[in-house]
Every structure is written in C-alpha cells, then in structure tokens.
Amino acid sequence: GLALAGAPAAATAAEPPDVTAAEPPDVTVVADGLVGPLSLDATPRGDVVVAQSFAGLLTRLDRTGGRTDLVALPGEEVAGVSAPSAAGVLYTHSLGEGPDAVANLERVDRRGRVQVVADLAAHERGANPDGGTVYGLRDTAQSCLDQLPEGFPGRYTGEVYSHPYATARMRGGRTAVADAGGNALLSVDVRGRVDVVAVLPAQPAVLTADVAAQNGLPDCVVGQTYWFEPVPTDVETGPDGALYASLLPGGPEDPSLGARGSVVRVDPRTGAVTTVLDGLLAATGVAVGDDGTVYATELFGGRVVALAPGADAPTTVLEAELPAAVELAGGDLWVTTQALGPTGQVLRVDL
C-alpha cells in the first residue's frame, strides 16, 4: 500500500460520476516553485505549512509570501502536516520500504527542536493491522495462480510496512494518522501510544479480457475479482467527530484503469467504514466543511470536487493541474497543485 504506487494493474473501473461545473472561483497563488507539495495545512489566520515531500522539507508560508523551512531532511520524505499549535507542527517522516523502513510521527517546536512523537514502524512490526487481510485473487484456483507472470502477486496478505502519509487532529487531543503502507487509520495519544482505529477494506475490481491481455495474464483470470490494497492518502476529522479518508486503491495510479478512488467515513469508536464518495480519479486529499460538505482532490482527474450533504453527485469546485492536498481554513479552500514535480503551487480558493 504505497501512496502513488501499488499493486499491478487489474481491472477497468467505472467512469467518474457526472458533475455540475461551478462558476470559476477567485484563486490566488500563495506560493510556487515547490518540490512535490503533497501535504499542507492552514490556520484561519492564513498561516500555511506545506510539505515539499520530494525535497524533504517542511516549509512555513507567511501571509506576505515569505518562506521558512522548519525541517530539512534531504533524500527523505516529509508529509502529513498538521497546522501550527502552541506545541509546534506535527508531520510524518518516512524513509525506505518494508519492515526496516523509518516511519515516524514527529513534531517541530517554535525553536526548531524535533521530537519523535511515535515510532509507527515499530507499531507496524508489532501489530501489522492488515496482516490478516487477503489481497489479490482470493478465490482463484492455485493452478491458475501458477500461470501468472513473475512479479505479479496472485494472492498475498498485508505486509509489514508503514508509510504514514497524512495526519489530522482528533477529539480528545489525539492525532489520526493515515498509514498508506499499513492500509489503516491509526490514532496517537499525547504520550505517543498508537492504536488502530480501522483497517480499511480491500478494494475489489473484476479482471476483464482486455486487462488480462494488456498485462500478459492467462485467460483463467478473466472474470475473477482482484482485491487491491486501499492505500489511504489523507485523513480529516469531520464536524461529527468521524474520520474521513481518501483512498488511492492499488494498481497503476493513472487513468488507465479508470476512476477507482474514493472517500470513506470511519467511526472512530467502532471502526465502521462507510463509502461517502467514489468514482474519483486518484483521490489524494480530503477536507470536510462545518456543514458536512466533503471536498476531494483528483490528482489525475485535474480537479477538486465537493459533495454537499444530501447531494446525489459532487460538483467541480476547481480545475487544476495535478491537485494533491486540500484543506479548509478561514472560509477558504487551500490546494496544492502541480504536485509531482519542482513547480508545485499552493492556491487559496475563495469559496
């Protein structure tokens, strides 16, 4: 369950639902020239912290356009930003893959001192929340699995690998973490204790003849269901106290398989998972308004959509190139765009 990478291709998906394009909003470029801005957070006063994930930088943007790098970890990944508080800024720090990966929730205070709040890799090694989940071709005969090309995982269980990718403040002083490697939502208390809120459900897709041919798969897999990893990419706390997570289901995260991304609602008390919004083309960010409106980015769909309470389908709020992160603060929507290269931007969208 890697963010922006994952299991092999498996199936085409339905086209995204029709949306009603909104009138173009007023948009301000707050910052540009950012290197992989995959995560941000903002306060109602307009203070913004953005993770330049590909440069290993955690950067504060002030209201006059000034920039201050709070953390610099060249060659490593910084993501999962939670906006400034009296205690500092929370973020995730990752390096490597597999059981030996670095995966921390960290905090940098106003003096630049860094504290490891929780070692999420250690928790993953001990708990492996999705270790009991079967991915791939669950119901396919072994004789068929034996015909799959080398490197194509026919059936496997969740590996020991933590890749924390997003954070959000929860009620009670806890921090929610979306673990894109562990395929779970976690919570961390003020003492650094980690608990599993929910293991997110595997994402089914039916293999078609075209997909089998494109991937060199044997005919015996046609019509079979492949269960992809869910890969949570963002998490937010809604006005009801529930957690909302965007899912980037495994497989190539490009338009070749159609729109398979979604947003789910998770009850933090029971771990129950409900789909709120689906048919998204690479869902990488989610935000929730005080009225319950759910906003989501479609990285490869080139837009930010909004689903109002009671609405049948989302509307397009913003069309932009490679939008990744989205936040609500001070009545504005904050979005990172051009997020997969060195020309990333932070936009403020007047709602």
N, C-alpha and C positions, 0 to 999 in steps of 0.2 A: 504493500500500500504506500507507494511513494507519491508525493504530490508532483504533478506534471510528468509522471512516468508510471508504469504499472505493468499489469499482466498483458499478454499478447492479445491481438485483435480477436474478436469472437463473433460479433453479430451486429447487423444494422439495427438502428433504433428508429422510432417514430420521429417525424418532423416536429420541431417545436410548435407549441400552440400558437394560433393567430393572436396577434396583439394589436391594440389600437395605439398608434403612434401619438404621443403627446406633442403639444406645441414645443418647439425648441426652447429649452430653459436658458437663463443667463448663466454663463460659465466663465470662471476666472481661473487662469493658470497661476497657481500658487508657487510652484517650483517645477523646474525641468532639468534635464541632464542627469537624471537619477539612474543608478545602475541596478536594474531589477527590483523596482519598488513593489514587492509582493504583499506588504502588510503596512497598515498605518492605523493611527487612532488620533482623535482630536477632542479638544475640550470645547465647551460652549463659548469660551473667550477667544477661540481661534488658534490656540496652541496646538501644533501638529507634530507628531513624532512618526517618522517613516523608516521602515527597514529597507535599506538598499541590500537586498539579500545576496546578490551576486558579488557584491564588493565587501560583504561582511561588516557593514556599517549600520549603526543606529543613529539617525540624524534628527535633530530638533529643527523645526522651521518656525521662525517667529513671524509676527504679523507684518513686518517690514520687508520680508524676503531674505533675512539673514539665516544662516545655517550654522549649526554647531553639531559636530559629531560627538555623541555621548559614549559610544562604544566602537572600537575598531578591531575586527578580527579577520584580517586578510586571509583569504583562502578557506574561510569557514562560513557557515550560514547563520544569519540573524533574521528572525521573523517574529510572528506572534506578538505584536506590540500591544501593550495596554497603556493608555494615556497617563500623563504625569499625575502623581498624587503627592501627598506630604512625604511618603516613604520613598518615592522615586518612580522609575519607569520599569515595568515588567516586560520581558521579552524572552524568546526562546533562542537557544544556541545549539546548533547541530553540526556534526562532522562525521563523515563516514557512513557505512551501511552495515547491517547485520548486528549480531549480538555485541560486538565491540564498539559500536557507534557511540559518540558523545551525544547526549540528548538531555539538555538541562532547561529548567525554568530559572531565569536569573533576574536580578534587579540591579539597576544602577541608580545610586542616590545623587543628590544635588552636588556632592563633592567629587563625583566621578568614581566612587568606590563601588565595586561589583561584588555581589553576594550570590552564591548559588542557593536558590530557594528550594529546589527539589531536583534530585537526580532521577530523571524519568527513565533513563536507560536501565538503571538498577531496578526500578519498579517493573519494567518490562521483562527483564531477565527472571524476576521472581514470580510475576503474575501471568505474563503473556495472555492478556484478556481474550484475544481471538484465537488462542491455541486450539480450542475445540470446534472452531468453525471450519467446515469443509468448503474449499473453493475449487473452481474448475468444473469438470464434468462429473457431477455427483452420481448419476445413475447410469453411466455408460459402462458397457462390459469391458473387462480388462483386455480382452482380445482386440477390441477397438483402440483402447488407450495405447496398446503396444505398437500401433501403427502410426502414432503421432510423430511428427518430425522432432529431432533432437532440439532441446531448448524450449519446447512448447509444454508448459506444465499441464498435464492432463487432469490430475487431481492432487490436491495438497491441502494441508492445514496451515493456519496462521503462523507465520514465522516469528522468531524473537527479533524484533526490530522496532525501535521507537524513533519517530521523526516528528517531534512536536512542531506544529505549523501555525497555530493561532491560539490566542487567549482571550478571555473575557472575564470581567468581574461578576461574581455571583452574589446572591444574598448571603448574609452571614459572614462576610469577609473572606470567602473562598474564591479561588481562581479556577475557572474552567479552562481546560486545555484540549484542543483538537489534535489528536495524535494521528497523523497521516500514515505513519508506518504501522502503528498498532491497531488501526481501524477502530478506534474507540474514543469516547469522550471521557476525560478524567477530571477530577477536582483535586485541588491542592489547598490545604488549610494554611494558616499563618505560621505554623511550625514546620511546614514542608511535608506533612503527611499526605500521601497520594491515595486516592480511592477511585474506583471505576464507577462512573455514572452510568454508562451504557456501552455495550459492544454493538456497533452499528451493523445492520443486516447486510449480508451479501446481496449483490445486485444481479438479478437473472437476465439473461438475453439468449434468444434462440438462434442457433447457428443455421445460416441459410446456405444453399448450394453455392451462391456467389462468394460468400465469405470463405467457405471451405476451399474453393478454387483459388482465391486470391492469396490464401495463406498456406497452400500446399497440404491441406488436411485431407484425410481419407474420407470417402463417401459415407462411411458408417457414422460420422458425427453429424451429418445433415439432419436437422430437426431436433437435435439434442439441445438441452439447456446448459449454458455455461454460466457459472456463478462467479461474478467478478468481485474483487475487493471494493469496499465502499469509498475509501480514501477521503476522510473529512479534511476540508481545506480552510474552513473558517467556523467560528462559533460566536454567538452573541446571546445575551440574556434579554428576553422579551419583557414587556410590561407585566406579564402574568407570572414572571419568575421562571418560566420554562426556558430551556436552551434551544437555540435554533442553529443548525449546522448545514453548511453547503457540502455536497458530496460530488466528488470528481471520480466516478466509478472507473475501475481499472481498464486497461487496454490503451491503445493509442489515443491520446487526448487531443485529437484533431477532428476535423469534420467528417473523416472517412466513415465513421460508424454512426453518424447522426447525433441527435441531441439526447444524451442519456443522463445528464447531470440533474441534480435535484436539491431541494432544501427540505430538511426534516425538522420536526419539533420533538424534543426529548423532555419527558417529565423527569426532573432531577430526583424526585423521591422514589419513583418506581422503575426508571429506566425505559419506560414505554416509548416507542418510536412511531411517529405518525408522519407520513409524507404531506407536506404543505404545498409544494410547488415542484413540478417536474418538467421534462421536455426542454431542459436547458443545455446549451452547447458549451460544455466545460465551465461548470459553476465553481468559481474560486472565491467568492466573497458574499457575505450576507450581512444585512443590517435590519433592525426592527424598530419602527416608529412607536411613539407613545400610544398611538391609536391602533396598533397592531398591524399596520402595513408592513409587509415583508419586501425588502429590496434585495436583489441578487445581481451579481455580475456574470456575464457570459464571456469568458476570455476569448474564445474563438467565434462567438456569435457577434462580437463587437458592439455590445450594448449593456445597459443597466436596465433591469425591469423592476416593476413594482406590482405587488398583488395586494389590493386593499381588502379589508375584512368583508366577506360575503361576495366578493367578485368571482366570476367564473373563469377569468383568464387574466394574465398580467398585462400591463401596459408598458410601453417603452418610455423610459424617463430620459435616457441619454444614449446617443450613438457615439462610440469612440473606438479607437484602435487598441486592441488588447487590454481591456479593463480588467484589473485583478482584484484589488481591495476596495471595499466600500464601507463608509461609516456615516452615522448621523450625529450631528452636534450643532447646537446653536441655531436650529432651524434650517441648516444647510446639509447637503449631501457632499461628502468628500470621497473622491475616487482617484485611484492610481491608474494610469493608462500607459500604453507602450511599455508594458511591464516586463517583457522578456529580453530587453537589451539595455544599452547605455544611454538611451534617450528618453527614459521614463519621466512621467509628469505626475504631479498632484493637482487635481482640479477641485475647485469649490463650485458646487452647483446650487443655485438659488431655487429652492422649492417654493 
